[in-house]
Amino acid sequence: MKVLLIKDVKGLGKAGEVKEVKDGYGQNFLIGKGFAKVASTEVLRKHASDLKKKEEQDRYELELMNKLKDSLADKKVIIKKQLGANGALFGGVTKDEISHAIKEQFNLELDKKSIQDYAIKAEGEYKVSAKLGHGIVAEFVVVVKGV
């Protein structure tokens, strides 16, 4: 019996592969546990169609992320914070503040979770990076000014 693997099966193959297995193993274990489907022409055609849609979606996301990276590259995000008596910031600049400042100043959406960990505790210019996904990292400058 031929089956299309839906999930990785140790000792048999990876998801998306078509394998020839014994009828009992295929029917009772693989199909019964949801690891595979019978490899009919309809199932194989749907699987190929799903792969094509996923590739198109990935290409679209990659294009959007590259545009976001390019648009952030030459920007300076200005954040104004209150200063203490010694010239240090109260608390520091958070990822959420950076994300909101980018939205307000440049009308670009950047999830605060994608911004890398850092510590901004004083006035000045800081180079900040954000992981956008698909291995794309955007770098931009954050300028902190005291009020």
Disulfide bonds with the S-S distance in Angstrom:
none
